[in-house]
Amino acid sequence: MTAASTPKGERRRHELVAAAAALLTEGGFDAIRHRAVAERAGLPLASTTYYFDSLDELIEAAVEHAGRAELVAGRERLARLHGGEPVDVIEFALDLLVGDADSQAVMLRYERLVGTSRRPYLRPLMRQLGKELHQLLLDILTAGGFRMDDERIDQLISVVDGAVVNALIEVHPDPRQAARRMLLSVMPDLAAH
């Protein structure tokens, strides 16, 4: 049994991953550095290289941790959803796709998505997380009474992503409002539901 597989080792590794995920959310990929992660976790600097073979491995663990946390929270929220007003269901979908209404947080979220293309080792993970998000959105909107299928979910994601990216270049961006407005304009049956 290695030290990394003991309960203490697993706890330390988890603390490093959680710290890296928090840094990723707050500052993007560039915020994840061995020293910053160790300091955030309150662990010695050497622990990052002891528990992770490379910075890429730590980044991948952070991306997975953050993505899985969002999916778990979304599934838990879905389990509590009993019908609900259509506007609440749409806001739920926007929470998953856009996240925070703060334009800086949204920009960091989208930088992570775009930054994946420069990190090929993240592509399989991001494809898997994307499939799970796609299914969760389908489940949410279907539970909310909307007629949905895979193609409509793809359209919804594309419209939201395009609206967000365009909104981020505005002087006073409100990407979430832009995504909501565009989504309802191209899918009027969502607004009329």
N, C-alpha and C positions, 0 to 999 in steps of 0.2 A: 504494500500500500504506500503510495507516494504522499507527501505532505499536501499536495494539491487535491487529493481525493478524501482527505479527512474532513470531518465536519468544520473544523476551524479553517482549513484550506478552502473548502467550498464557500464558506461564509466570506472569506477575504476576496476570493475571486468574484463573487457576486457583488461585493461592495465596490470593487474596481469597475465592474461592468456598469453598475448603476451610476457611479460617478462619471464615467465616460459618456453614458447616455444623457445625463443632465448637461454635460458640457456640449455635447452634440446639439441638443435642443437649444441651448443658449447662444452658441457661437459657431455652429457648423463644424465641418470636418477639421478645419484648421485649429479649432479649440482643443482637439484631442491630442495631447502630448503626454508623454510618460510622466513628467513632473507635475503637470496640471491635474492629471487623473489621480496620481498618488496623493497629492495635497488635498484634493476634494474628498477622497476616500479616507483621509487621515491615516494613511499607511506609508511605510518606507518606500522610497523611490524604487528600490530594487524589486519590490513586489510586482511591479508591472511587467518586468522582464522575466520574473520567476514564473508567473502564472500565464503569460502570453508569449508565444514564440516571436511575435513581431507586432509592430504598431497596427499593421493591417488586420491582424487577428483580433486585436482589441477593438478596433473600429467596427469590424463586422459584428462582434458580440454586442457592442453598443447599439448599432443599428437594429439588430434583432431584438434586443431588450426593449428599445423604444417602440418599435413597430408592434411587437407582441403585447405590450402594455396598452397601447391604443386599441388593439383588436379585442383584448379581454374586456376593457372598459366598455367598448361598444356592444359586445355580446351581453354583458351584464345589464346594460341599459335596455337592450332589445328585450331581454327576459322580463323587464318591468313594464314594457310598452304594452298597453292594452288598448288597441285602437288608436286613440289620441286624435287630436285635431290635425288636419293635413299640414298646416303651417308648422306644427311641432315636429312632424315627421321630416319635413323638408329641412328644418333647422338641424335636426339630428344628422341628416345626411351631410349637410354643410359642415357640421362639427367634425365629422370624419375626414372630409375631403380638404377643408380649408383650415380647420382648427380655429385658433384664436382670432378675434377681430382686429388685434393689433397688427398693423402692417409689417412691422419689423419681424415679429414672430412668424408671420405668413411667408415673408421673404426667405427667412432661414429654412423654413420647411420645404419650400420649393427649391432652394439651393441644394438641399440634401438630395432631392429627387434628381435634379440635373447633374449633380456631382457624382452620382452613381455611374454615369457613363464614362467618367475618367478613372473609375475604380472597377475594372472588370470582375474582380473577385466578389463584388457585391451583387452582381447581376442575378445569379441564381436565387439568392435570398430575396432580393427585391421583387423578382417575378413571383415567388411563392407568397410573399406578403401581399402583393398586388392581387393575386387570385383570391386570397382570403378576404381582402377588403371588398373586392368585387362581389363575392358571395354575401358578405355581411350587408352591403348596400342593397342587394337584391332582396334579402330577407327583411330588412327594415322597411323598404318601400312597399313590398308585398304585404307585410303585416299592417302597414298604414292604409291599405286598401287601394293602392295604386297598381295599375296593370303594368307589369314590368317583365322584361326578359333580358337575356344577356346583351343583346344589341342595344337596347334602350339604356342599360347601365353604362355601356361603353360610351354612348352619346352623352349621357349625363356627365360622366367623368371628363370627357373631352371639352365639353362646353364650360364646365367649371374651371378646368385648368387654363383654358384660353382666356377666360374672363379675368382670372386672378393675375396671370402674367401681364395682360394689358393694363390692368388697374395699378399694378406696382410701379408703372412709369409715370403715373399722375403726380401732380404737385402735392396734393393731399389725398393719398390713396386710401381707399376703403375697399380692399379686395373682397371681403366677405359680402358686402352689399352689392358689389359689381357681379359677383358670382350668382347671388340670389336673383338679381334682376335679369341677367342673361338666361339663367336656367328657366325662369318662369316665362320669358319671352319666346324661347324656342320649344318649350314643352308646355303649352298653355293648358293641357289637360291636368297638369300638376296644380296649377293655380285654380282651375275651375272645379277641382275635385271636392 
